[in-house]
Amino acid sequence: MQLSNFLRTILKLDAASCLGMAALVLPLAGSLEGPLGVPSAMLESAAVSLIPIGLFILWLGFRRDAAPSLIGLVILGNIGWAAASVIAAVDLPGITPLGRTMVAGQGMAVFLLALAEWIGLRSSRDASPSQA
């Protein structure tokens, strides 16, 4: 399937958010633990996981075509990340009000990216010639 310019742009934005968050959180995890109430090991693990994820999404964002299942994988991953973020914001022991706001806020941003990617996937599918 040929990827629309809209979808490719959203994928690049998603990748930039992943890689940017990793670049910010990795060196600051210890300093963020107190104000956020999120253990530094959890912050570091999340940030490290964002590096390969972000690189994969960036690779997709620069492709002209890709299997719809790959885009679906990104969308499902984003929905899972958003859901885990909301659960963490509500249930993580010791999380501060600032931590709740930050974790839930980035989860909502990831959900909005997933929604935009789904819209882009549908428009790309509709615009792609049928392959019989």
Protein Blocks (a to p, Z undefined) as FASTA:
>chain_A
ZZdfklmmmmmmmmmmmmmmmmmmmmmmmmmmmmnopafklmmmmmmmmmmmmmmmmmmm
mpfbdcfklmmmmmmmmmmmmmmmmmmmmmmghiafklmmmmmmmmmmmmmmmmmmmmmm
mmmmmmpccdZZ
